[in-house]
Amino acid sequence: MPSVQERPGAESAVINQTDRPSVAVIGLGYVGLPLAVEFAEAGHSVIGLDVDDRKVNSINDRQSYIPDVPSEEIASLAEAGRLSASTDFSRLADVDAIIIAVPTPLRKTKDPDVSYIVAAAEQIQKYLRKGQTIVLESTTYPGTTEELLLPMFEEGGLKVGEDFHLAFSPERVDPGNKSYATRNITKIVGGVTPACTESVVKLYSGAIENIHAVSSARVAETAKLLENTFRAVNIGLVNELALMCHYLDVDVWEVIDAAATKPFGFMKHTPGPGIGGHCIPLDPFYLSWKARLAGFDPKFIALAGEVNSRMPEHVTRLLADGLNDDGKAVHGSRILVLGVAYKKNVGDMRESPAIEIIQSLRAKGARIAYNDPYVPVMDLDGWRAESAPMDAESLASYDAVLLITDHSDYKWDDILPHARLFVDTRNVTRGKEDLPKRLVKL
């Protein structure tokens, strides 16, 4: 049984609102690093913990690897002694609050992989002491905080709500968003006990502008999944509409724009080549997996996932049909893919539909190149390529140009006139339909 660590003089597990408790953030990715910076900016002493030496060394060298976090900000906080990083998890014993922000992928069977959460919890378990507050931010299934973490942390004899506090507070990071960042996105907090909620609200209130407390960790976990399931289902709806309109010979983009003129009862979503990122493609499966364990089969969520997963295949077929109309086969054709990140203006390729589309086209014998100003090099199962140049001569040399991610850096008036065949999955050719020599739209 793990021994209980106790800090001399630690009499209460409640964080005093006037304090600036020291904070450890486990996981220094797109969620953890911005959060660590916000706490450090608010005057907290912050240690970032990660198993990746490159991330740790980068922070300690005053260099950021997250576009939303400037290196100058890292350097300023590090020089002030408020931000550092380490691979030494024994540092957990020295802090007042611990925040878990590790990845939560899906297994190939579409069930949750919480191994990163478990690994972080095992480290916390070694060094947990009276007076600490622990928050899980990683997206996960309802019940994880109470069913998985709580038994581990109480195993050493400490009592939740009295000796330590435990809560779930979902991350809501939107990489590349210039209007909403960690500090001004409302923070949901749900504790295992009311005292836990109170403590975590106090913890976050110094670094985050708005806090929304809910009655339990389970409610907070489910709310996070609802947010992204809402997106996935609505994207699935318009993606199916796009598939339908293709057969009906109707412009889906014009249909959506017309519907969006209604000032109530309609929220505009747009179709695309597939869904990507760490949240929207994954989170609905966390929710549906847990629901099935409880005896409920959520058919609506599964159907949306099925529709969204068909979009890369549909895009590949559109490209093949466009080449066929030019008397060309996919095999041997030179194709330039524009944008391989999962969303515009970021360099994150996680779950990007570009991956499946490129792999499918290469399997059919296409000669693929890509351009992405945010992804200078990519490696897919041993296929390594560098972002290709895009001058008029090189654009004209491709049999087709396929748009996946519509980065703001792309100047369409300079690109479209040189494309022999342009496959538009993002409606960037609206009002410019006559610029490419041939155009195929989603």
N, C-alpha and C positions, 0 to 999 in steps of 0.2 A: 504494500500500500504506500503511495507517495507520502512523504513527510510534509507537514504543513509549515510553510515559511511564515514568520511573523516579524514585522518591522517593530523595533522598540518604539513604544509610545503610540502605536496605532490603536486607538480606542474605538473608532467608528468607521463603518464602511461607507458612510454618506459623504460625498464630496461637498465641501463647503462652497457655496456659490461665489464667495469672494476670493477663493483660492485660484491659483493657476496650476492645477495638478499636472504632474509629468505624465507624458503619454507615449506609449509604444504602439506603432502601427505595423502589423504583420502583413506583408505583401505590399510591394512598392510598384504596382502597375498603374493603369489608368485611373483606378479608384484610390489606391493607397497613397500614392505620392501627392496628388492634389490635396487630399485630406490632411496629410502630415504637414504640408506647407501652410494650410489655413490655421491649424492649431498653433504652429510656430509663429505665424504672423500675429496671432492673438495673444502672444506672450508666454505660451506654454513651452516647456522643454520637451522636445520630441526626439525619439529614437526610432528610426525606421529599420525593421528587421526583414531580411529576405534571404533565401538560400541561393540566390543568383549573385555571384561575385561581381558580375559586370554592373548590375544596378547599384549595388552597394558602393563599389569603387567610383562609379560615375558621380554619385551624390557627394561622396567625400572629396572628390576632385572638383566639386562645385559645378558640375555639368548636368543639365537636365536631358532626359531622353523622351520626355512627354511634351508634345508641342504646346499644350495649354499651360505649361509651367516654364517660364523663362529661366534660363541659367543664371541670369543676374539675381533673380529672386532666391534661388538656391544658395548662391554665393553669399548674399547679404545675410540670410538667416544662419548659415553655417559660421560665418565670421562673428556673428553676434552670440554664438554658442547655443542657439536654440534648435538647431537641426543637425542631426548626424545619422549615419547608417552603419549597420553591422550585420554580420552573419552569426554573431554570438547570442544565442537565445537566453543565456543566463542573465542578460541585461533586463529580462522581464521582472526579475525580483526587485529591481530598483525603482519601478514606476508605479504611479497611482492608478493609471487606467490603461487598458489594453484593448486595441481595436483590431479585429480580424478582417482583412480585406483580400482574401486569396481567391483564386479562380475556382469556379464550380462548373466544370464541363459535364457533358453527357457521355455515357458509355455508348458503344456501338449499338447496344440494345435499346437505346433511348431512355434508360433509367438513370437517375442522378448519380454522379460520381462525387462523393463528398470526402474523398481521400485527402485533399488539401486542407479542408477544415479539420479533419481528424488529426492530421500531422501538426497543425498549429495548436490544436487543443492539447495534444500530448505534451508539447513544449510548455504551454501555460500551466498544465497540471503539475509539472516538475517544480515550478517556482511560485505557484499561487500562494499568497499570504493574506492574512486578515487585513481588510481595509482596501482591497483592490476592486475595481469595477471593470467588467469585461463586456465588450459589445461585439456582436457578430454583424458584419455588413454584407458579407457575401450572399448573393441571391441563392435561395435554397427552398426546399419544400416545407410546408407548414408543419411545425412540430420539431424541427431540427434543434432549436435552441433548448427546449425543455427535455426532449427525448434523447438527444445525443450529447450535448454539452453539459447540461446540468448534472447528470449522474457522474460524469468524469470529474467535475470540479468539487462535488460534495464528497467524493470518495475519501478524501484526506481528512474529513471530520469538520470542515467548515460548513456553515449554514447559509444558504442563499437568502438575501434580504436582511441578514443580520451581520454576518462576517464578511461577505462579499456580495457584489451586485452583478447581475447578468441580464442582458437585454439584447433585442434585435433591432437594428436601425438600418433599413435598406439603403444601399447606394443608389443615387439617381444621376450618375454622371452621364453627360452627353458630349463626347469628345468633339471638339471643333465648334461648339456653340458659343458665340460671342456675347450672347445676352444672359445666359444662365450658366453659372459655374457653381462649384461646391458651396460657396458661402451664401448665395442668395437663392438656392433651391430649398424649399421647405423640407425639414428633416422629420421623418416619421420615427417615433420611438415607442417601443413596446417592451416593457420589462416583464420578467418572470413573476415579480411581485410588485405591488404599488411602490414600495420603497425603492426597488430597482429602477422603476420608471423615473421616480423623482431624482435619483442620483444621476442617471444618464441624461435627463433633461438639463440638469445643472452643468454637466460636463460639456455638452454641445453648445449650450447657450452663449458661451464666450466666443465661439468660433463661427457659429452659424446664425444667420439672421432670424429665421423663423423655425420654431419647433412645434410639431403636432404630435401630442401624446395619445396613444391608443391604449385599450384596456389590457392587452397581453402581447407577448412576443408572437404568438400564433396569428393574431390579427395583422400585425406588422408584416410578417412573412407572406401572408396571403395577399395583402394590399400590393406589395411589390409585384407579385406574380400577376395580379389583375391588370396592373398598368401595362405590362408588356404583352399580356395575352390580348388585351383590348387592341393594341397596335397590330398584333399578328393576325387577329381575326378580321379586322377591317382591311388590312392589306390583302389578306386572302380573298375578301369579297371583291375588291377592285381588280385583283389579278384574275379572278374567275370572270369578271366582267370583260376584261381585256381579251381573254381567250374566247369568250362568247362573241364579242364584237368582231373578232377576226373572222369568224365563220359567217357573221351577219353582214360583213362588209360595211361596218359602221366605225367611225373614228372615235375610239374610246376616250381620247383626250378632250374632244369637243363635248362629248356626253358629260364628262365629269365637270368641266368648266361651266356647262349650262346648269347642272344640278347645284353647283356651288353658289349660284346667284341667290338661292333661297337663304334668307337671313336667319332662319331658325330650323332646328330639327335635322340639320345636315352638317357633318364635319368632313371636310375634304381630305381624302387619302388618294394617293396616286399609285398606279401599278409600276412594276419594274422587272428586272431580269431575275429577281430572287431576293431573299432577305438575308442579311448578314449581321455580323457583330456578335458580341458575347451574350446578348440578352434576348432579343426578339426571337431568334430561331430556337433558343433553348428553353426559356422560362415556361412557355406553355406546357412543355413536356414534364417539367417538375410538378406543375399543378395537376395535370391529368394523371400522372403516375401516382401521386398521393391520393387523389380521388378514387382511383381504381382500388387501391389498398383498402380504402374505407367502404368499398362496395358500390361506388357510383361510377358509371361509365360516361365520361364527358364527350359525347360524339361531336359536338360543335367545334371544340378545340382541335380534335383530331382531323376533322375535315379541312379546317383552315391550314393546318400543317401540311396536309396532302396537296392542297392546291398550290401553296407557296413553293413546295419542293419540286413541282412540275415546271416552274417557270424557266430554269436554266435549259431544260430540254426543249421548251417552246422557242426560246431564243436561238438555240442551235439550229432548229428546224427552219426558222425564218431566214437565217443566214444561208443555209443550204438551198432553200427555195430561191433566194435572191441570186445566188451564184448560178443555179440551174437555169434561171431565166436569161442569164448572160452566156449560156452554153458551156458552163464550167462545173466541174465537180469540186467537192470539198477537198478531196485527195489532191495534194499538190498545190493547192491555192495558197497564196501568200496573204495572210490575214493579220491586220494590226488591231489589237485590243486596246481601247482607250479606257484607262482607269481600272485598277485591280483591287483597290481598297474597298471595304464594305460600304463606305459612305463617302460623300464628297468632302474634300478638304482635310482629310486625315490620312495617315499612313498605315492604319490598322487593317490587316487582311483577314482577321478571324472570321471564319464562316462566310467569307465573301463568295457571292455567286460566280465571280470571275474564275475561281479555282475549278469548279465543276465544269464550267463552259470551256475553259482552256483545255482541261484534261480530255473532255469529250471530243473537241475538235482535233486535238493531237492524235487521239485514238483513231480518228477517221482519216488521218494522213495529212492534215493541214499543216502548213509551215507557219508557225505562230511567232509574232513579235508583239511586244506590248509597250505602252508608254504610260507612265504615271509619275507626276512630279513629286509625289510623296513616298513612292516606293522605288528607290533607285535600283535595287536588285531583288529578284525573287527566285526561290528554289522550290519547285513542286516535285516531290518524289524523285529527286535527282536531275530534273530538268531545270537548269540554271540559266537565267537570262538577265540582261541589264536593260533598263528603260531605254527604248530606241529613240533616236532623234525624230523630229517632225517638221522638216522643211517641206516646201512644195514638191520638190523632186522625189523625196522619199515617200510622201503620202501618195503620190500618183503611181508609185511602183507596186502598191498593194492591190490585190484583186478585190479586197473588201476591207472597210474600216468598221469595226464593231464597237459601239459605245456601251460600256457597262457602268462607269462611274463618272458623273458629270462634274468634275472639279471646276471650281471657279476660274482656275488658271487657264483653262482652254478658251481660246478665242475662235469662236465658231466661224466667223467671217473669213478667217485665215486658214481654216481646216476644211470646211465643207466643199469649196469649189474644186479641190484637188482630189476628192475621193471618187473613185470609179463607182463604188457601191458603198453607201453609208447605211448601216443598220442602227436605228435610233431607238433605244429602249427607255429614254428619259424625256422625250418630247423637246429636245433642244432645237429641233429644226422648225418649230412652230413659227410661221411667217418667213421661213427661209427654205421652204420646200424645194425651190427651184435652184438652189446652190449646188447640191451634189449632182453628179451626172445621173446616178440612179439612187433612189431612196426606198428603204423598207422601214416601216415604223411598227413598234409594238402595238 
